[in-house]
Structure formats: structure tokens, C-alpha cells
Amino acid sequence: MNKILVLTISTIILFFAYGIFENMTKNDPKSKRVECQEKTVTFESIYSPGKISLAKDLLLSDNYIIKSEINYSVFMPSILKEFYDVKKADSILIKYIPKDKIVNTDKKVLIDYYISENDKKDKNKKGSKSNFFAGYLVFEFKIDKKIVYKIQTDYMDEDGSDIEERMKCVIKSFLSIKNKKM
């Protein structure tokens, strides 16, 4: 009888300990790995941990393609349009991509991103909190048409003057991911 009681209590303790451990080690997309991510709301997800190292090597060796767009506000006059276009955004992004590796390959990492201006007059907004930020940036790093890493970060200045800082943070966040083995 004592053995059954000890076994039952041990099982219950192990069950709860496992549950607590799982919750503590869960990847939260809102968690901040890099200091610059704390400046605005930032979400990130790693879709293919085994391809992070390759994607970073391709990026650092100038083996990348950029696909970009800007979604200006529709229901209110765009402020961002006066200050940003795709060409300017791409040149800012390229400025923050270090080139310190040599990888001879035909393979490329695709940086697929867009900047979206917050259209505060859009009646489909979820509430007043959605009007707090000026817009957001979404970046996807892809290899062979599959997402390896995705990050979204808000920018706060109506004229987009902090977009450069947010792009710098995106690159820093991507390059700071610890390499995983497949």
C-alpha cells in the first residue's frame, strides 16, 4: 500500500514538474531576445531552425535578393509617401547588411519585406490601441521559397524617421539567432 501511495505521489509531482518545465521553455513570439526589440512591439518566429546558419551565411556573403513594397494609407492622406519609397527603403536595408563571408553558391536567401503605414481612418481597426503606432515592418527570410525566419516590428514616427532604426534591429535580430543543427 505504501509503495502505491509513493508511486502515485511521485507521478503527480513529475506530471506537474513537466508541465512547469514545458511552460518555462516555450517559445513566446513576444519575448525579446535582442535589446533593440524592446523599443517597439516586435514579434518573431523561427520556422526552420536547421536553415538559419545557411540563411545567415548567404546574407553575409552578399547572396541575397530583396523583394519589397510599401503599403501607404488609403483612408487618410499618406504622410509616409512624402518621405519613403521602395528604393530608399532598400538602400537603407542594404546599408545594415554586413558583408564578411565568402560563400560560393548559386543559392540565395530572399529578404521579402514590406512596410505598412498605419491607416488610422480605416474603420476595420481593432481599437484605439491600433492607432498608437505609425506603422510596421514585416520581414521574411526565405530559402527555396520557404520561410526560415519572420519578424514584425512597429515604427512610431509618422514620417518614418525611425524606420531605419527598426531595419537595423531586424538585421541584428536575424544575425543574433544561435545556429542550430539540422
C-alpha positions in Angstrom: 0.0 0.0 0.0 2.8 2.4 0.9 4.6 1.7 -2.4 1.4 2.5 -4.4 1.0 5.8 -2.4 4.6 6.8 -3.0 4.4 5.9 -6.7 1.1 7.9 -7.1 2.5 11.0 -5.4 5.8 10.7 -7.4 3.8 10.5 -10.6 1.7 13.6 -9.7 4.8 15.6 -8.8 6.6 14.6 -12.1 3.5 15.5 -14.0 3.4 19.0 -12.6 7.1 19.4 -12.8 7.0 18.5 -16.5 4.1 21.0 -17.1 6.0 23.8 -15.4 9.2 23.0 -17.4 7.3 23.0 -20.7 5.7 26.4 -19.9 9.1 27.9 -18.9 10.8 26.7 -22.1 8.0 27.6 -24.5 9.0 30.0 -27.3 6.9 33.1 -27.0 6.9 35.2 -30.2 6.6 38.3 -27.9 9.7 37.5 -25.9 12.6 39.9 -26.6 16.0 38.3 -27.5 17.7 41.5 -28.5 17.7 44.8 -26.7 16.5 46.8 -29.8 13.4 44.7 -29.9 12.2 46.3 -26.7 11.8 49.8 -28.2 8.6 48.9 -30.0 6.2 45.9 -30.3 8.1 43.2 -32.0 7.2 39.6 -32.9 9.5 37.0 -34.3 9.3 33.3 -35.3 11.9 30.8 -36.4 10.3 28.5 -38.9 13.3 26.4 -40.0 16.0 26.3 -37.2 18.1 24.0 -39.3 18.4 26.5 -42.1 19.3 29.6 -40.0 23.0 29.1 -40.4 22.8 28.8 -44.2 20.5 31.8 -44.4 22.9 33.9 -42.3 25.9 32.8 -44.4 24.1 33.6 -47.6 23.1 37.0 -46.3 26.6 37.8 -45.0 28.2 36.7 -48.3 26.0 39.0 -50.4 24.0 36.1 -51.7 20.6 37.6 -51.2 17.6 39.0 -53.2 15.4 41.8 -51.9 11.7 41.8 -52.6 10.0 44.8 -51.1 6.9 47.0 -51.1 5.3 49.8 -49.1 1.6 49.9 -48.3 0.7 53.5 -47.8 -2.5 54.5 -46.1 -5.7 54.6 -48.2 -8.4 56.1 -46.0 -6.3 59.0 -44.8 -3.6 61.1 -46.6 -0.3 59.3 -46.5 2.4 61.0 -44.6 5.0 58.3 -45.3 4.7 58.7 -49.1 6.4 62.1 -48.7 9.5 60.5 -47.0 9.8 56.9 -48.2 9.7 54.9 -51.3 10.9 51.3 -52.0 14.2 52.4 -53.5 15.1 54.5 -50.3 13.9 51.6 -48.0 16.0 49.1 -49.9 19.2 51.3 -49.8 18.7 51.7 -46.0 18.4 47.9 -45.6 21.4 47.2 -47.7 23.5 49.6 -45.6 22.9 47.4 -42.5 23.8 44.0 -44.1 27.4 43.3 -43.2 29.5 41.6 -45.9 32.0 39.5 -44.1 31.8 36.0 -45.5 32.6 34.4 -48.8 30.3 31.6 -49.9 30.4 30.4 -53.5 27.0 29.2 -54.3 24.1 29.8 -56.6 21.7 29.6 -53.7 20.2 32.9 -52.4 18.3 34.0 -49.4 15.2 36.0 -50.2 14.5 39.0 -48.0 10.8 39.5 -48.6 9.6 42.6 -46.7 7.0 45.3 -46.6 6.4 48.5 -44.7 2.8 49.2 -43.9 1.7 52.7 -42.9 -1.0 52.7 -40.2 -4.2 53.9 -41.8 -5.8 55.5 -38.7 -9.0 56.3 -40.6 -9.6 52.6 -41.5 -12.9 51.6 -39.9 -11.8 48.0 -39.6 -9.2 48.8 -37.0 -9.4 46.7 -33.8 -9.5 49.6 -31.4 -7.7 52.7 -30.1 -4.5 50.8 -29.3 -4.0 50.2 -33.1 -3.7 53.9 -33.6 -0.7 54.2 -31.2 2.0 53.3 -33.7 2.7 54.9 -37.1 3.1 51.6 -39.0 5.0 48.4 -39.0 7.6 46.4 -40.9 7.3 42.7 -41.7 10.4 40.7 -42.9 10.6 37.1 -44.1 13.9 35.5 -44.8 13.3 32.6 -47.2 15.3 29.8 -48.7 13.8 27.8 -51.6 10.5 29.7 -51.2 10.2 28.5 -47.6 10.2 30.9 -44.6 13.2 30.4 -42.4 12.6 33.5 -40.1 9.9 36.1 -39.8 9.9 39.3 -37.8 7.4 42.1 -37.4 8.2 45.4 -35.7 6.3 48.6 -35.2 7.7 52.1 -36.1 6.4 55.1 -34.1 7.2 58.3 -36.1 4.6 59.4 -38.7 7.4 60.5 -41.1 9.1 57.1 -40.8 12.2 58.6 -39.3 12.6 55.6 -37.1 12.2 53.0 -39.9 16.0 52.9 -40.4 16.5 52.0 -36.7 13.8 49.3 -37.0 15.5 47.8 -40.1 18.8 47.8 -38.3 17.1 45.9 -35.5 15.6 43.4 -37.9 19.1 42.5 -39.3 20.6 42.5 -35.8 17.8 40.2 -34.6 18.3 37.8 -37.5 22.1 37.6 -37.2 21.9 37.1 -33.5 20.0 33.8 -33.7 22.1 31.0 -32.4 22.9 28.5 -35.1 21.0 25.2 -34.9 22.0 21.9 -36.4 19.5 20.1 -38.6 
